[in-house]
């Protein structure tokens, strides 16, 4: 049972809100959108090359383990948003906003 505060109302763990939310699956779907954009040469640049290597971890960048998709998106959320806004990918933007609200 959760501990209580001074008013004897239960204090819940904030992570309980993640129950039944597919954060990993939604992050994977956002990565699929990113990958589709980056397959088009004019949408790729030095940052996205770095991002792709970072996602691969030691195998791609030579430094550290591969971060999970949710962490990588959260760490670069402004660049991801800019990519989707620039190329008017409304579906990806909606999914990104959902992920940010539910999981980041």
C-alpha positions in Angstrom: 0.0 0.0 0.0 1.4 3.5 -0.9 2.5 5.6 2.0 0.3 8.5 3.1 0.9 12.2 3.5 -0.2 14.4 6.3 -3.9 14.4 5.1 -3.9 10.5 5.1 -4.5 10.6 1.3 -2.4 7.9 -0.4 0.6 9.2 -2.3 1.1 7.3 -5.5 4.3 6.6 -7.4 4.3 8.8 -10.5 5.4 5.9 -12.6 2.1 4.2 -12.1 0.8 6.4 -15.0 3.0 4.3 -17.4 0.8 1.2 -16.9 -0.8 0.2 -20.2 1.2 2.8 -22.2 3.4 1.3 -24.9 6.2 3.8 -24.6 8.8 1.5 -26.2 6.4 0.6 -29.1 5.6 4.3 -29.7 9.2 5.2 -29.6 9.9 2.5 -32.1 7.2 3.9 -34.4 8.7 7.3 -34.2 12.1 5.9 -35.1 10.4 4.3 -38.2 9.2 7.7 -39.2 12.7 9.2 -38.7 14.2 6.3 -40.8 11.8 6.9 -43.6 12.8 10.6 -43.7 16.5 9.9 -43.6 16.2 7.5 -46.6 15.7 10.7 -48.6 19.2 12.2 -49.1 18.1 15.9 -48.9 16.6 15.2 -45.5 19.8 13.8 -44.0 22.6 15.8 -42.6 25.6 15.6 -40.2 23.3 15.7 -37.2 21.2 12.8 -38.4 24.3 10.8 -39.3 25.5 11.3 -35.8 22.0 10.4 -34.4 22.0 7.1 -36.5 25.5 6.2 -35.2 24.5 7.0 -31.7 21.5 4.8 -32.0 23.7 1.9 -33.0 25.9 2.4 -29.9 29.4 0.8 -29.9 28.8 -0.9 -33.2 28.2 2.3 -35.0 29.9 5.1 -33.1 32.5 3.3 -31.1 31.3 4.8 -27.9 29.1 3.2 -25.3 26.1 0.9 -25.4 23.2 1.7 -27.8 20.6 3.8 -26.0 17.0 2.7 -26.1 14.8 4.5 -28.6 12.8 6.4 -26.0 15.9 7.8 -24.4 17.4 8.8 -27.7 14.2 10.5 -28.8 13.8 12.3 -25.5 17.4 13.5 -25.6 16.9 15.0 -29.1 13.2 15.8 -29.0 13.6 19.3 -30.5 15.6 18.0 -33.5 13.0 15.2 -34.0 10.2 17.7 -33.8 12.0 20.1 -36.3 12.5 17.2 -38.8 8.8 16.3 -38.7 7.7 20.0 -38.9 10.0 20.8 -41.7 8.7 17.9 -43.8 5.1 18.4 -42.6 4.7 14.9 -41.2 1.6 15.4 -39.2 1.2 11.8 -38.3 4.7 11.6 -36.8 4.2 15.0 -35.0 1.0 13.7 -33.3 2.8 10.5 -32.3 5.7 12.5 -31.0 3.4 14.8 -28.9 1.7 11.7 -27.5 5.1 10.1 -26.6 6.3 13.3 -25.0 3.1 13.7 -22.9 2.8 10.0 -21.9 6.4 8.8 -21.6 9.0 11.6 -21.4 
